[in-house]
Amino acid sequence: MEDIVLVSIPLNQTRDIYRKWSLDKSGGGPDKLWTQDTKETIFKEVMKDFLAPKEIQEQWGKVK
């Protein structure tokens, strides 16, 4: 069995990034334009139900 995670981000926080990305639709999608802080917050919030806090920090260090 696989876990599925739904990540919901308020439209007002992503609209401008999506518009900027859609001008040239560069590879990787609009999330390539997210700030490092945004990526870290999403990663940690998604992983908090799967890993211990120390493990989350370790994995984030590998991802970033």
N, C-alpha and C positions, 0 to 999 in steps of 0.2 A: 504494500500500500504506500502511496506517495502522499506527502503533505502538500497542500496548496495554500498559498498565502496571498491574500488580497491586500494590496497597498493602495490606499486612497489618499490622494493629495488634493487639497482645496484648489479649485480652478483658478482663483485669484492669485495663487502662488506660482502657477505654472503657465498661465496664458502668455505672458511676455516671452518666456523662454521658448515656448512652442512656436510662437510667431517668428522669432529670430531664427530658430532652427529651420523652419519651413521655407525660408528664403532660398537656401541652397540644399537643404535636406542631406547634410553631410552624414557619412556613415556613423552608425552607433546610436542614432536617434537623439531626441532632444535631451535625454538625461546626460549626454556628454557635456552639456552646458550648465549642469547643476554645479553649485559651489561644493567644495570639499566638505564643508559643514553639513550641507543638505544630504549628501551621500552618506556621511557618517551617521547622521541622525536616523535616516531610513534603515541603514544596515543594522544599527544597534536595536532599533525598535522591532524590526522583524525577527531578529535573532534572540531577543530576550525570553521568548517562550521555549527556546530549543537548547540554549547554552547557558552556562554559568557566567556571571559578569567577567571573571578573569579570562575565560575562554573567548568571550566576545571581544575583549581587548586584544587578545593574541591574534584572533582571526582578522580583526580589522587592520592590525599592523601588516598582515600578509596581503590584504586586499588593496590597501591604499598604496 
